[in-house]
Amino acid sequence: MRVWHTLLRRELGGYLLSLTGYVIITAVAFLLGVGFTLVMLAYNGDSLTVPLTELFHSTLFFWLILLVATPVITMRSFAQEHFSGTYETLMTCPVGDAQIVLAKYAAAFVFYVLMWLPLLACLQVVHRQTAGGAPFDWWPAASTGLGILLMGALYLAMGCLASALTRSQIVAAILSFAMGLTLFLLSFAKAGLGARAGWMADAASYLSMVEHMEDFVRGVVDTRRLVFYLSLSGLFLFLSVKVVEARRWK
Protein backbone atom coordinates (compact mmCIF):
# COMPACT_ATOMS: atom_id res chain seq x y z
CA MET A 1 0.00 0.00 0.00
CA ARG A 2 2.92 2.32 0.72
CA VAL A 3 4.22 1.79 -2.82
CA TRP A 4 0.75 2.58 -4.18
CA HIS A 5 0.68 5.89 -2.29
CA THR A 6 4.15 6.68 -3.61
CA LEU A 7 2.99 6.00 -7.15
CA LEU A 8 -0.11 8.12 -6.58
CA ARG A 9 1.98 11.07 -5.35
CA ARG A 10 4.26 10.64 -8.36
CA GLU A 11 1.33 10.80 -10.76
CA LEU A 12 -0.21 13.80 -9.01
CA GLY A 13 3.13 15.56 -9.15
CA GLY A 14 3.15 15.00 -12.89
CA TYR A 15 -0.08 17.01 -13.13
CA LEU A 16 0.53 19.69 -10.50
CA LEU A 17 4.20 20.33 -11.16
CA SER A 18 3.95 20.59 -14.93
CA LEU A 19 2.90 23.41 -17.21
CA THR A 20 0.31 21.18 -18.88
CA GLY A 21 -1.70 20.83 -15.68
CA TYR A 22 -1.99 24.56 -15.15
CA VAL A 23 -2.80 25.16 -18.81
CA ILE A 24 -5.71 22.72 -18.48
CA ILE A 25 -7.00 24.38 -15.30
CA THR A 26 -6.67 27.85 -16.84
CA ALA A 27 -8.46 26.81 -20.02
CA VAL A 28 -11.31 25.22 -18.06
CA ALA A 29 -11.66 28.28 -15.81
CA PHE A 30 -11.77 30.48 -18.91
CA LEU A 31 -14.48 28.35 -20.56
CA LEU A 32 -16.50 28.33 -17.33
CA GLY A 33 -16.24 32.10 -17.11
CA VAL A 34 -17.27 32.60 -20.73
CA GLY A 35 -20.19 30.20 -20.34
CA PHE A 36 -21.61 31.95 -17.29
CA THR A 37 -20.98 35.38 -18.83
CA LEU A 38 -23.11 34.41 -21.80
CA VAL A 39 -25.83 33.18 -19.43
CA MET A 40 -25.84 36.53 -17.61
CA LEU A 41 -25.93 38.47 -20.87
CA ALA A 42 -28.81 36.34 -22.13
CA TYR A 43 -30.93 37.12 -19.07
CA ASN A 44 -29.77 40.75 -18.89
CA GLY A 45 -30.19 40.99 -15.11
CA ASP A 46 -33.65 39.35 -14.98
CA SER A 47 -34.43 36.94 -12.16
CA LEU A 48 -33.84 33.29 -12.99
CA THR A 49 -36.67 30.77 -12.72
CA VAL A 50 -34.47 27.67 -13.13
CA PRO A 51 -31.29 26.56 -11.34
CA LEU A 52 -28.06 28.12 -12.58
CA THR A 53 -26.65 24.65 -13.14
CA GLU A 54 -29.43 23.88 -15.62
CA LEU A 55 -28.59 26.97 -17.65
CA PHE A 56 -24.88 26.21 -17.81
CA HIS A 57 -25.46 22.55 -18.69
CA SER A 58 -27.34 23.66 -21.81
CA THR A 59 -24.32 25.56 -23.16
CA LEU A 60 -21.69 24.10 -25.46
CA PHE A 61 -18.90 24.91 -22.99
CA PHE A 62 -19.98 22.30 -20.45
CA TRP A 63 -19.75 19.43 -22.93
CA LEU A 64 -16.63 20.85 -24.54
CA ILE A 65 -14.81 20.71 -21.20
CA LEU A 66 -15.91 17.12 -20.60
CA LEU A 67 -15.07 15.86 -24.10
CA VAL A 68 -11.73 17.63 -24.56
CA ALA A 69 -10.21 17.96 -21.09
CA THR A 70 -10.46 14.30 -20.08
CA PRO A 71 -8.43 12.95 -23.04
CA VAL A 72 -5.75 15.57 -22.38
CA ILE A 73 -5.62 14.60 -18.70
CA THR A 74 -5.27 10.86 -19.31
CA MET A 75 -3.18 10.77 -22.49
CA ARG A 76 0.06 10.78 -20.48
CA SER A 77 -0.94 7.99 -18.07
CA PHE A 78 0.78 5.07 -19.81
CA ALA A 79 1.81 6.50 -23.17
CA GLN A 80 4.36 8.80 -21.56
CA GLU A 81 5.87 5.88 -19.67
CA HIS A 82 6.42 4.10 -22.99
CA PHE A 83 7.80 7.23 -24.65
CA SER A 84 10.24 8.06 -21.84
CA GLY A 85 11.38 4.45 -21.41
CA THR A 86 10.25 4.19 -17.78
CA TYR A 87 7.49 1.65 -18.44
CA GLU A 88 9.74 -1.36 -17.86
CA THR A 89 11.00 0.17 -14.61
CA LEU A 90 7.44 0.77 -13.47
CA MET A 91 6.53 -2.85 -14.18
CA THR A 92 9.33 -4.05 -11.90
CA CYS A 93 7.98 -2.13 -8.89
CA PRO A 94 6.55 -4.27 -6.05
CA VAL A 95 2.99 -3.35 -6.95
CA GLY A 96 0.36 -5.20 -8.96
CA ASP A 97 -0.96 -4.21 -12.37
CA ALA A 98 -4.35 -3.32 -10.91
CA GLN A 99 -2.71 -1.07 -8.33
CA ILE A 100 -0.72 0.71 -11.04
CA VAL A 101 -3.86 1.35 -13.08
CA LEU A 102 -5.82 2.50 -10.02
CA ALA A 103 -3.02 4.83 -8.90
CA LYS A 104 -2.87 6.51 -12.31
CA TYR A 105 -6.66 6.66 -12.48
CA ALA A 106 -6.96 8.08 -8.95
CA ALA A 107 -4.39 10.80 -9.72
CA ALA A 108 -6.25 11.75 -12.91
CA PHE A 109 -9.54 11.83 -11.01
CA VAL A 110 -8.14 14.08 -8.26
CA PHE A 111 -6.82 16.48 -10.88
CA TYR A 112 -10.20 16.35 -12.64
CA VAL A 113 -11.92 17.40 -9.40
CA LEU A 114 -9.48 20.28 -8.93
CA MET A 115 -10.11 21.34 -12.51
CA TRP A 116 -13.82 21.82 -11.81
CA LEU A 117 -13.45 23.81 -8.57
CA PRO A 118 -13.80 27.20 -10.36
CA LEU A 119 -17.39 26.15 -11.11
CA LEU A 120 -18.33 26.82 -7.47
CA ALA A 121 -17.02 30.37 -7.69
CA CYS A 122 -18.90 30.96 -10.96
CA LEU A 123 -22.15 29.73 -9.43
CA GLN A 124 -21.75 32.06 -6.47
CA VAL A 125 -20.93 35.11 -8.61
CA VAL A 126 -23.84 34.58 -11.01
CA HIS A 127 -26.21 33.86 -8.11
CA ARG A 128 -25.38 37.19 -6.47
CA GLN A 129 -26.03 39.01 -9.72
CA THR A 130 -29.34 37.35 -10.53
CA ALA A 131 -30.99 36.01 -7.36
CA GLY A 132 -32.08 39.32 -5.83
CA GLY A 133 -31.16 38.30 -2.29
CA ALA A 134 -32.68 34.80 -2.41
CA PRO A 135 -30.67 32.07 -0.63
CA PHE A 136 -28.45 29.85 -2.73
CA ASP A 137 -29.95 26.40 -3.38
CA TRP A 138 -27.13 23.97 -2.75
CA TRP A 139 -28.93 20.75 -3.65
CA PRO A 140 -28.98 21.27 -7.46
CA ALA A 141 -25.32 22.33 -7.24
CA ALA A 142 -24.47 19.18 -5.26
CA SER A 143 -26.34 16.86 -7.63
CA THR A 144 -24.75 18.61 -10.61
CA GLY A 145 -21.35 18.04 -9.03
CA LEU A 146 -22.21 14.36 -8.61
CA GLY A 147 -23.15 14.14 -12.29
CA ILE A 148 -19.90 15.83 -13.32
CA LEU A 149 -17.89 13.42 -11.16
CA LEU A 150 -19.69 10.35 -12.51
CA MET A 151 -19.26 11.41 -16.13
CA GLY A 152 -15.65 12.29 -15.47
CA ALA A 153 -15.06 8.92 -13.82
CA LEU A 154 -16.26 7.17 -16.97
CA TYR A 155 -14.36 9.39 -19.40
CA LEU A 156 -11.15 9.14 -17.40
CA ALA A 157 -11.46 5.35 -17.34
CA MET A 158 -11.81 5.38 -21.13
CA GLY A 159 -8.78 7.66 -21.33
CA CYS A 160 -6.68 5.29 -19.22
CA LEU A 161 -7.58 2.42 -21.54
CA ALA A 162 -6.68 4.49 -24.61
CA SER A 163 -3.34 5.48 -23.08
CA ALA A 164 -2.56 1.86 -22.19
CA LEU A 165 -3.16 0.78 -25.79
CA THR A 166 -0.58 3.04 -27.46
CA ARG A 167 2.87 4.54 -27.06
CA SER A 168 1.85 7.95 -28.42
CA GLN A 169 0.15 10.55 -26.24
CA ILE A 170 -1.44 12.17 -29.30
CA VAL A 171 -2.89 8.87 -30.47
CA ALA A 172 -4.12 8.17 -26.93
CA ALA A 173 -5.86 11.56 -26.79
CA ILE A 174 -7.48 11.05 -30.21
CA LEU A 175 -8.63 7.53 -29.33
CA SER A 176 -10.03 8.67 -26.00
CA PHE A 177 -11.80 11.63 -27.62
CA ALA A 178 -13.29 9.36 -30.29
CA MET A 179 -14.69 6.97 -27.68
CA GLY A 180 -16.06 9.83 -25.59
CA LEU A 181 -17.61 11.57 -28.59
CA THR A 182 -19.25 8.33 -29.72
CA LEU A 183 -20.80 7.84 -26.30
CA PHE A 184 -21.99 11.45 -26.27
CA LEU A 185 -23.55 11.19 -29.74
CA LEU A 186 -25.60 8.23 -28.55
CA SER A 187 -27.53 10.83 -26.54
CA PHE A 188 -29.23 11.84 -29.78
CA ALA A 189 -30.12 8.32 -30.90
CA LYS A 190 -33.58 8.62 -29.37
CA ALA A 191 -34.40 11.57 -31.62
CA GLY A 192 -33.50 9.46 -34.66
CA LEU A 193 -36.00 6.80 -33.66
CA GLY A 194 -38.87 9.22 -34.19
CA ALA A 195 -42.16 8.23 -32.62
CA ARG A 196 -41.14 4.59 -32.24
CA ALA A 197 -41.52 3.21 -28.74
CA GLY A 198 -40.36 0.02 -27.14
CA TRP A 199 -37.04 -1.28 -25.93
CA MET A 200 -34.98 0.67 -28.47
CA ALA A 201 -36.30 3.99 -27.19
CA ASP A 202 -35.78 2.85 -23.60
CA ALA A 203 -32.20 1.79 -24.38
CA ALA A 204 -31.47 5.10 -26.12
CA SER A 205 -32.86 6.99 -23.14
CA TYR A 206 -30.75 4.91 -20.75
CA LEU A 207 -27.59 5.71 -22.73
CA SER A 208 -28.35 9.41 -23.19
CA MET A 209 -25.79 11.46 -21.26
CA VAL A 210 -27.76 14.62 -22.01
CA GLU A 211 -30.85 13.19 -20.31
CA HIS A 212 -28.71 12.00 -17.41
CA MET A 213 -27.30 15.46 -16.89
CA GLU A 214 -30.72 17.06 -17.18
CA ASP A 215 -31.75 15.03 -14.14
CA PHE A 216 -28.63 15.91 -12.18
CA VAL A 217 -28.83 19.66 -12.81
CA ARG A 218 -32.44 19.67 -11.61
CA GLY A 219 -31.50 17.95 -8.36
CA VAL A 220 -32.73 14.47 -9.34
CA VAL A 221 -30.37 11.60 -8.43
CA ASP A 222 -31.50 8.35 -10.06
CA THR A 223 -29.77 5.15 -8.92
CA ARG A 224 -29.90 3.86 -12.50
CA ARG A 225 -27.52 6.65 -13.48
CA LEU A 226 -25.16 5.68 -10.68
CA VAL A 227 -25.15 2.04 -11.83
CA PHE A 228 -24.60 3.09 -15.44
CA TYR A 229 -21.52 5.22 -14.81
CA LEU A 230 -19.94 3.14 -12.08
CA SER A 231 -20.35 -0.14 -13.98
CA LEU A 232 -18.95 1.28 -17.23
CA SER A 233 -16.07 2.93 -15.37
CA GLY A 234 -15.28 -0.39 -13.73
CA LEU A 235 -15.41 -2.15 -17.11
CA PHE A 236 -12.94 0.22 -18.76
CA LEU A 237 -10.60 0.03 -15.76
CA PHE A 238 -10.77 -3.77 -15.92
CA LEU A 239 -9.86 -3.65 -19.61
CA SER A 240 -6.98 -1.28 -18.79
CA VAL A 241 -5.63 -3.77 -16.25
CA LYS A 242 -5.83 -6.57 -18.83
CA VAL A 243 -3.96 -4.47 -21.40
CA VAL A 244 -1.22 -3.69 -18.87
CA GLU A 245 -0.98 -7.37 -17.95
CA ALA A 246 -0.68 -8.34 -21.63
CA ARG A 247 2.08 -5.76 -22.20
CA ARG A 248 3.97 -6.98 -19.15
CA TRP A 249 4.45 -10.41 -20.71
CA LYS A 250 5.41 -9.18 -24.18
Order of alpha helices (4+ residues) and beta strands (2+ residues): alpha-alpha-alpha-alpha-alpha-alpha-alpha-alpha-alpha-alpha-alpha-alpha-alpha-alpha
